[in-house]
């Protein structure tokens, strides 16, 4: 889902969009096993492929270049997984079709889609590049807007793989961390990010800010900062 607390801030010295597109296409090339890329990229992708159970293909788009049928299927997957949670949490005033579809279609939205051997989307990740300055110095961030997996394909490594793909792009573009907003009602997602992928509370997380817990917050803001190229247990 989109950034709730963070807001984009102009920082002309960081212009990641062009490199993000090249990196996204390179990740797809490496996933297909093309050895024309550097050994480090191909070796890292081989490790990523080992996460997955099943046969897949990988596509990269920006929201304004994705085929309409692809956007429609990703929107429906998101709605199926998230509409009830948005409404029960009253997140952003509840689920709104038009707002979510517009977010997905934006040229600022980068998307990896994993397809099965019949070319059906089994999961996708969408993300944007932002400068976040909520309760922290201005920081270059790759913000995960959606990580959605079809229910039939869960527990097969799809989510971990997609996060790893986004991380490769984020590092190459100079982002300092991955961030995401997760609804507290979505206990499965909270556990996935924290336990399997090593995310922790960001400085802008409402529970971190609201020390005396005067307010009941419906979501977490999580982060995974980049150090060296090692990844947490469960994400490698």
DOVEXMAR-650698 format. One record per atom (N, C-alpha, C, O): x, y, z; residue in three letters. Coordinates in steps of 0.1 Angstrom, whole numbers, plus 5000, padded with zeros to 4 digits. Layout:
BEGIN
XYZAla ...
//
This chain:
BEGIN
500849885000Unk 500050005000Unk 500950125000Unk 502150115002Unk 500350244997Unk 501150364996Unk 501750415009Unk 501350365020Unk 502550515008Unk 503250575019Unk 502150655027Unk 501550745021Unk 501950625040Unk 501050695048Unk 501650815054Unk 501150925054Unk 502850795061Unk 503450905068Unk 504450985060Unk 504551105060Unk 505250915051Unk 506250975043Unk 505651065032Unk 504551045028Unk 506451165028Unk 505951255018Unk 507151275009Unk 508351295014Unk 506951284996Unk 508051324987Unk 508551464989Unk 507851554990Unk 509851474989Unk 510551604991Unk 511551624980Unk 512251534977Unk 511551744974Unk 512351764962Unk 513851754967Unk 514251824976Unk 514651684960Unk 516051674962Unk 516751644949Unk 516951534945Unk 517051754942Unk 517551744928Unk 518751654926Unk 518951604915Unk 519551634936Unk 520751554934Unk 520451414933Unk 521351334929Unk 519251364937Unk 518951224935Unk 517951204925Unk 516751244927Unk 518251144913Unk 517351134902Unk 517450984898Unk 518150944888Unk 516750894905Unk 516850754903Unk 516050694892Unk 516350574889Unk 515150764886Unk 514150694877Unk 514850624865Unk 514450514862Unk 515750694859Unk 516350634847Unk 517150504850Unk 517050404844Unk 517950514861Unk 518650394865Unk 517750284870Unk 518050164869Unk 516650324876Unk 515650224881Unk 515150144870Unk 514950024871Unk 514850204859Unk 514350134847Unk 515350034841Unk 515049924838Unk 516650084840Unk 517649994835Unk 517849874845Unk 518049764840Unk 517849904857Unk 518149794867Unk 516949694867Unk 517249574868Unk 515749744866Unk 514549654865Unk 514649564853Unk 514349444854Unk 515049614842Unk 515149534830Unk 516349434831Unk 516249324826Unk 517449474837Unk 518549394840Unk 518249274849Unk 518649164847Unk 517349304859Unk 516949194868Unk 516149084860Unk 516348964862Unk 515249134851Unk 514549034843Unk 515448954834Unk 515248834832Unk 516449024828Unk 517348954819Unk 518148844827Unk 518248734822Unk 518548884839Unk 519348784847Unk 518448674851Unk 518848564852Unk 517148704854Unk 516248594858Unk 516048494847Unk 515948374850Unk 516148534834Unk 516048444823Unk 517248364821Unk 517348274813Unk 518348394828Unk 519548324827Unk 520548374817Unk 521548304813Unk 520348494812Unk 521248564803Unk 522548584810Unk 522648654820Unk 523648534804Unk 524948554810Unk 525748674805Unk 526948694808Unk 525048764798Unk 525748884793Unk 525948994804Unk 526649084803Unk 525248974816Unk 525349074827Unk 526549024835Unk 527148924833Unk 526949114845Unk 528049084853Unk 527848954861Unk 526648924864Unk 528848884864Unk 528748764872Unk 528148784886Unk 527448694890Unk 528348904892Unk 527748934905Unk 526248934904Unk 525548884912Unk 525749004893Unk 524249014891Unk 523648874888Unk 522648834894Unk 524348804879Unk 523848664876Unk 523848574888Unk 522948494890Unk 524948584896Unk 525048494907Unk 524048524918Unk 523448444924Unk 523748654920Unk 522748694929Unk 521348654924Unk 520548614933Unk 521148654911Unk 519848614906Unk 519648464907Unk 518548414910Unk 520748394906Unk 520648244908Unk 520248214922Unk 519448124924Unk 520848284931Unk 520448274945Unk 518948304947Unk 518248234954Unk 518448404941Unk 517048444942Unk 516148344935Unk 515048304941Unk 516548284924Unk 515648184918Unk 515548064927Unk 514547994926Unk 516548034935Unk 516547924944Unk 515447934955Unk 515047844961Unk 514948064957Unk 513948084967Unk 512548024962Unk 511747984970Unk 512348024949Unk 511047994943Unk 510847844942Unk 511647764939Unk 509547804945Unk 509047674942Unk 508147674930Unk 507047734931Unk 508547624919Unk 507747634907Unk 508547694895Unk 509647744897Unk 507847704884Unk 508447764872Unk 507747894869Unk 506547904869Unk 508548004867Unk 508048134866Unk 508748214855Unk 509848174851Unk 508148324851Unk 508748424843Unk 508548564850Unk 507648574858Unk 509448654847Unk 509448784855Unk 509348894845Unk 510048894835Unk 508548994847Unk 508349114839Unk 508549234847Unk 508249244859Unk 509049344841Unk 509249474847Unk 508449584839Unk 508549584827Unk 507749664846Unk 507049784840Unk 507149904849Unk 507449894861Unk 506950014843Unk 506450134851Unk 504950134848Unk 504350084839Unk 504250204857Unk 502750204857Unk 502250254844Unk 501150214839Unk 502950354837Unk 502450404825Unk 502850324812Unk 502450354801Unk 503650214814Unk 504050134803Unk 503449994804Unk 503549914794Unk 502849954815Unk 502249824817Unk 501049804808Unk 500249904807Unk 500849694801Unk 499649664794Unk 498449684803Unk 498449644815Unk 497349724797Unk 496049744805Unk 495649614811Unk 495149614823Unk 495749504804Unk 495249384809Unk 496049344821Unk 495549274831Unk 497349374821Unk 498249344833Unk 497849434845Unk 497649384856Unk 497649564842Unk 497249654853Unk 495849604859Unk 495749614871Unk 494949564850Unk 493649524855Unk 493749404864Unk 493149394875Unk 494649304860Unk 494749184868Unk 495449214881Unk 495149154892Unk 496449304881Unk 497149344894Unk 496249414903Unk 496249404915Unk 495349504897Unk 494449574905Unk 493449484912Unk 493149494924Unk 492949384904Unk 491949294910Unk 492549204921Unk 491949174931Unk 493849164919Unk 494549094929Unk 494649174942Unk 494349124953Unk 495049304941Unk 495149394952Unk 493849414959Unk 493749404971Unk 492749434951Unk 491449454957Unk 490949334965Unk 490449344976Unk 491149214959Unk 490749084965Unk 491449074979Unk 490849034988Unk 492749104979Unk 493549084991Unk 493349195002Unk 493449175014Unk 493049314997Unk 493149435006Unk 491849515009Unk 491849585019Unk 490849495001Unk 489649585003Unk 489049575017Unk 488749675023Unk 488849445022Unk 488349435035Unk 489149495046Unk 488649555055Unk 490549475044Unk 491449525055Unk 491449675055Unk 491449745065Unk 491449745043Unk 491349885042Unk 490049935049Unk 490050035057Unk 488949875046Unk 487649915052Unk 487549895067Unk 487149985074Unk 488049775071Unk 487949745086Unk 488949835094Unk 488649875105Unk 490049875088Unk 490949965094Unk 490650115092Unk 491250195099Unk 489750145083Unk 489450275079Unk 490750345074Unk 490950465076Unk 491650265067Unk 492850325063Unk 492650415051Unk 492050365041Unk 493150535051Unk 492950635041Unk 491450655038Unk 491050685026Unk 490650635048Unk 489150655046Unk 488450535040Unk 487350545035Unk 489150415039Unk 488650295033Unk 489050275019Unk 489650365013Unk 488750165013Unk 489150125000Unk 488450214989Unk 487250234990Unk 489250264980Unk 488750344969Unk 489350294956Unk 490550304953Unk 488450234947Unk 488950174934Unk 489750274926Unk 490850244922Unk 489250394924Unk 489850494915Unk 491250534921Unk 492150544913Unk 491350554934Unk 492650604939Unk 493650494938Unk 494850524934Unk 493250364940Unk 494250264940Unk 494650234925Unk 495850214923Unk 493750244916Unk 494150214902Unk 495050324897Unk 495950304889Unk 494750454901Unk 495550564896Unk 496950554902Unk 497950584895Unk 497050504914Unk 498350484920Unk 499150384912Unk 500350404910Unk 498550274908Unk 499150164901Unk 499650214887Unk 500650164882Unk 498850294881Unk 499150344867Unk 500150454866Unk 500550484855Unk 500550504877Unk 501450624876Unk 502850584870Unk 503350474872Unk 503350684863Unk 504750664857Unk 505750654868Unk 506850604866Unk 505450704880Unk 506450694891Unk 506450554898Unk 507250524906Unk 505450474895Unk 505350334901Unk 506150234892Unk 505850224880Unk 507050164899Unk 507850064893Unk 507249924897Unk 506849914909Unk 507149834888Unk 506449704891Unk 507249584885Unk 507649584874Unk 507449484894Unk 507849354890Unk 506649264891Unk 505949264901Unk 506349184880Unk 505349084881Unk 505848944878Unk 506648924869Unk 505548854887Unk 505948714885Unk 504748634879Unk 503648634885Unk 505048564868Unk 504048484861Unk 504248334862Unk 505448294863Unk 503148254862Unk 503348114862Unk 503548064848Unk 503748154839Unk 503647934846Unk 503947884832Unk 502847904822Unk 502947864811Unk 501647944827Unk 500547984818Unk 500448134817Unk 499448184811Unk 501448204821Unk 501448354820Unk 500448424829Unk 500148544826Unk 499948364839Unk 499048424848Unk 499848484859Unk 500848424864Unk 499548604864Unk 500248674874Unk 499948604888Unk 498848584892Unk 501048564894Unk 500948494907Unk 501248594919Unk 500948564930Unk 501948704915Unk 502348804925Unk 503048914919Unk 503548904908Unk 503049034926Unk 503749144921Unk 504149234932Unk 503649234943Unk 505149314930Unk 505649424939Unk 505649554931Unk 506149564920Unk 505149654938Unk 505249794932Unk 505849884942Unk 505749864954Unk 506649974937Unk 507450064946Unk 507750194939Unk 507650204927Unk 508050294947Unk 508450424942Unk 509650474950Unk 510050424960Unk 510350574944Unk 511550634950Unk 511150764956Unk 510650854949Unk 511350784969Unk 511050904976Unk 512150954985Unk 513050874988Unk 512151074988Unk 512951134999Unk 512051145011Unk 511051215011Unk 512351065022Unk 511451075034Unk 512151155044Unk 513351135047Unk 511451245050Unk 512051335061Unk 511151335073Unk 511351435081Unk 510251245075Unk 509451235087Unk 510251185099Unk 510651065099Unk 510651265109Unk 511351225121Unk 512651165118Unk 513151075125Unk 513351215107Unk 514651165103Unk 515251265093Unk 514451335087Unk 516551265092Unk 517051355081Unk 516551305067Unk 516251185066Unk 516451395058Unk 516051355044Unk 516851225039Unk 518051235039Unk 516051125036Unk 516750995033Unk 516150935020Unk 514950935018Unk 517050885011Unk 516650824999Unk 516050685002Unk 516650605008Unk 514850664997Unk 514050545001Unk 513450484989Unk 512950554980Unk 513450344988Unk 512550274979Unk 511350224987Unk 511450144996Unk 510250284985Unk 509050264993Unk 508150164986Unk 507650184974Unk 507950044992Unk 507049944987Unk 505549984988Unk 505150004999Unk 504950004977Unk 503450044977Unk 502649914978Unk 501649914986Unk 502949814971Unk 502149694971Unk 503049574970Unk 504049574963Unk 502749464978Unk 503349334977Unk 502249244978Unk 501749214989Unk 501749194967Unk 500549104966Unk 500848974960Unk 501548964949Unk 500448864966Unk 500548734961Unk 499248664961Unk 498448674970Unk 498948594950Unk 497748524949Unk 497648414960Unk 498748344962Unk 496548394966Unk 496448304977Unk 496948164974Unk 497448094983Unk 496748114962Unk 497147984958Unk 498647964957Unk 499147854957Unk 499348074957Unk 500848074955Unk 501548114967Unk 502748144966Unk 500948134978Unk 501648174990Unk 502448054996Unk 502247944993Unk 503448095004Unk 504347995010Unk 505247925000Unk 505647815002Unk 505447984988Unk 506347934978Unk 507548024975Unk 508148004964Unk 507748114983Unk 508948204981Unk 508648324972Unk 509548404970Unk 507448344968Unk 507148454958Unk 507348584965Unk 508048674959Unk 506848614977Unk 506948744983Unk 508448774986Unk 508848884983Unk 509148684991Unk 510648704994Unk 511348734982Unk 512248824981Unk 511048664971Unk 511748684958Unk 511448834953Unk 512448904949Unk 510248874954Unk 509949004948Unk 510549114957Unk 510949214951Unk 510649104970Unk 511349194978Unk 512749204974Unk 513349314973Unk 513349084972Unk 514749084968Unk 515049154955Unk 516049224953Unk 514149134945Unk 514249194932Unk 514249344934Unk 515049424928Unk 513249394942Unk 513149544944Unk 514449594951Unk 514849704949Unk 514949514960Unk 516149554967Unk 517349574958Unk 518149664960Unk 517549484948Unk 518649494939Unk 518549634931Unk 519449704930Unk 517249664927Unk 517049794920Unk 517349914929Unk 518050004926Unk 516849904942Unk 516950014951Unk 518450034954Unk 518850154955Unk 519249934957Unk 520649954960Unk 521350014948Unk 522150104949Unk 521049974936Unk 521750024924Unk 521350174922Unk 522150244916Unk 520250214926Unk 519850354925Unk 520250444936Unk 520050564936Unk 520950384946Unk 521450464957Unk 520450484969Unk 520650574977Unk 519350404969Unk 518450414981Unk 519150364993Unk 520050284993Unk 518750425004Unk 519350385017Unk 518650275024Unk 519150205033Unk 517350255021Unk 516550155027Unk 515250125020Unk 514850205011Unk 514750015022Unk 513349975018Unk 512450025029Unk 512750005041Unk 511250065026Unk 510150095035Unk 508850045030Unk 508650025018Unk 507950025040Unk 506549985036Unk 505650025047Unk 506050045059Unk 504350035044Unk 503250055053Unk 502449925054Unk 502049875044Unk 502249875066Unk 501549745068Unk 500449765078Unk 500649815089Unk 499249725074Unk 498049735084Unk 498249635095Unk 498649515093Unk 497949675107Unk 498049585119Unk 497149465118Unk 497449355122Unk 495949485111Unk 495049375109Unk 495549265100Unk 495149155101Unk 496549305092Unk 497149205083Unk 498249135090Unk 499449155087Unk 497949055100Unk 498948995108Unk 499948905101Unk 501148905104Unk 499448845090Unk 500348755082Unk 501448845076Unk 502548805075Unk 501048955070Unk 502049045064Unk 503049105074Unk 504249115071Unk 502549145086Unk 503449195096Unk 504449095100Unk 505649125101Unk 504048975102Unk 504948865105Unk 505948835094Unk 507148815097Unk 505448835082Unk 506348815070Unk 507448915070Unk 508648885069Unk 507049045070Unk 508149155070Unk 509049145081Unk 510249155079Unk 508549125093Unk 509449125105Unk 510249005106Unk 511449005108Unk 509648885106Unk 510248765109Unk 511048705097Unk 512148645099Unk 510548715085Unk 511148655074Unk 512048745066Unk 513048695059Unk 511848875067Unk 512648965058Unk 513349075066Unk 513949165060Unk 513349065079Unk 514249145087Unk 513849295088Unk 514649375091Unk 512549325086Unk 512149465087Unk 511949505102Unk 511549415110Unk 512149625105Unk 511949675119Unk 511149805118Unk 510949865107Unk 510749865129Unk 509949985129Unk 510850105124Unk 511950115128Unk 510250175115Unk 510950305110Unk 510850415121Unk 509950405129Unk 511650515120Unk 511550625128Unk 510250695127Unk 509750765137Unk 509550685116Unk 508250745114Unk 507050655117Unk 505950695115Unk 507350535123Unk 506250455127Unk 505350515137Unk 505950575147Unk 504050515136Unk 503250585146Unk 503450545160Unk 503350625170Unk 503650415162Unk 503850365176Unk 505250405182Unk 505350425194Unk 506150435173Unk 507450495178Unk 507250635182Unk 507850685192Unk 506550705174Unk 506350855177Unk 505450875189Unk 505650965197Unk 504350795190Unk 503350815200Unk 503750735212Unk 503150625215Unk 504750785220Unk 505250705231Unk 504250675241Unk 504350565247Unk 503350755244Unk 502450735255Unk 501150665250Unk 500250645258Unk 501150615238Unk 500050535232Unk 498650595234Unk 497750535238Unk 498650725232Unk 497350795234Unk 496350765223Unk 495150775224Unk 496950725211Unk 496150695200Unk 496250555195Unk 497350495197Unk 495150495190Unk 495150365185Unk 495550375170Unk 494750415162Unk 496750335166Unk 497150345153Unk 496850215145Unk 497050105151Unk 496450225133Unk 495950105125Unk 497050045117Unk 496849945110Unk 498250105116Unk 499350055107Unk 500650075113Unk 500950155122Unk 501649995107Unk 503050015110Unk 503750075098Unk 503350055087Unk 504750145100Unk 505750185090Unk 507050115093Unk 507650145103Unk 507450025084Unk 508649945086Unk 509749975076Unk 509550045066Unk 510949935080Unk 512049965072Unk 513049845072Unk 513049765081Unk 513849835061Unk 515049755061Unk 516149835055Unk 516149865043Unk 517049875064Unk 518149955059Unk 519249875052Unk 519349755055Unk 519949935043Unk 520949865036Unk 522349885042Unk 522749995044Unk 522949775045Unk 524349775050Unk 525249715039Unk 525349775028Unk 525749605041Unk 526549535031Unk 525549455023Unk 524349475024Unk 526049365014Unk 525149295005Unk 524549165011Unk 523849095004Unk 524749135024Unk 524149025030Unk 522649055033Unk 522349175035Unk 521848955033Unk 520448975036Unk 520048895049Unk 520748795052Unk 518948935056Unk 518548865068Unk 518148725066Unk 517848685054Unk 518248645076Unk 517748505075Unk 516348505070Unk 515548585074Unk 516048405061Unk 514748405055Unk 514648475042Unk 513648455034Unk 515548575039Unk 515448645027Unk 516748625018Unk 517048705010Unk 517348505020Unk 518448475011Unk 518448325008Unk 519348275001Unk 
//
